[in-house]
Amino acid sequence: MLNIIGIIFSGLFVGVLARFFYPGAVDMGFWMTSLLGVGGALVVGLLGSMSNGQGIGEGFNRAGCFSSILGAMLLIFVGRQLGWGF
C-alpha cells in the first residue's frame, strides 16, 4: 500500500515539475498530473532498458528524476500533437 502512495506522490512531483518547465499553459487536474509523472518515468525507464538491455532499476536518484521530468514533457508534447487537449 505504501508503494502505491509513494508512486502517486513521486508522480505528482515529477508531473508538477514537467508542467512548470513545459512552455505554455498545461491545464490538468491532480490525477492527470500524477499519471503524467508516472507515465514519464515509465517512458524513460522503458527506453533506457531497451537501449542498454538491463532491467529497470530501483531507488531514487537525481538523474532518474531529471529524465522522468523530460519523459513527462515528451508526453505533453505528444499529447498536444495528437490533439488530446492538454
C-alpha positions in Angstrom: 0.0 0.0 0.0 2.8 2.4 0.8 4.4 1.7 -2.5 1.3 2.9 -4.4 1.1 6.0 -2.3 4.8 6.7 -2.9 4.3 6.2 -6.7 1.4 8.7 -6.7 3.3 11.3 -4.8 6.5 10.9 -6.8 4.4 11.0 -10.0 2.7 14.2 -8.7 6.1 15.8 -8.0 7.5 14.9 -11.5 4.3 15.9 -13.2 4.2 19.3 -11.5 7.8 20.0 -12.4 7.1 18.9 -16.0 4.1 21.2 -16.3 6.2 24.0 -14.8 9.1 23.7 -17.2 7.0 23.0 -20.3 6.4 26.2 -22.3 2.8 27.4 -22.3 -0.1 26.6 -20.0 -0.9 22.9 -19.3 -4.3 22.5 -17.8 -4.6 19.3 -15.8 -6.0 18.1 -12.5 -4.4 16.3 -9.7 -4.8 12.8 -11.0 -3.8 13.6 -14.6 -0.7 15.4 -13.3 0.2 12.3 -11.2 -0.4 10.0 -14.1 1.7 12.3 -16.3 4.7 11.9 -13.9 4.3 8.2 -13.6 4.0 7.9 -17.4 7.1 10.0 -17.9 9.1 7.7 -15.6 7.8 4.6 -17.4 8.6 6.0 -20.8 12.2 6.9 -19.8 12.6 3.6 -17.9 11.4 1.5 -20.9 13.6 3.5 -23.4 16.6 3.1 -21.1 16.1 -0.6 -20.7 15.7 -1.1 -24.4 18.9 0.8 -25.2 21.2 -0.9 -22.7 19.5 -4.3 -22.2 19.3 -4.1 -18.4 16.2 -4.1 -16.3 14.6 -1.1 -14.7 16.5 -0.2 -11.6 15.0 0.6 -8.2 15.7 3.6 -5.9 15.8 7.3 -6.3 18.5 9.3 -7.9 18.7 12.8 -9.4 19.4 11.6 -13.0 16.3 9.4 -12.9 14.2 12.2 -11.6 15.5 14.6 -14.2 15.0 12.1 -17.0 11.4 11.4 -15.7 10.7 15.1 -16.0 11.9 15.1 -19.6 9.8 12.0 -20.3 6.7 13.7 -18.9 7.4 16.8 -21.0 7.7 14.5 -24.0 4.3 13.0 -23.2 2.8 16.6 -23.0 4.3 17.3 -26.4 3.0 14.1 -28.0 -0.4 14.6 -26.4 -0.6 18.1 -27.8 0.4 16.9 -31.3 -2.3 14.2 -31.2 -4.8 16.8 -30.0 -5.6 15.3 -26.7 -6.4 18.7 -25.2 -3.5 19.3 -22.8 
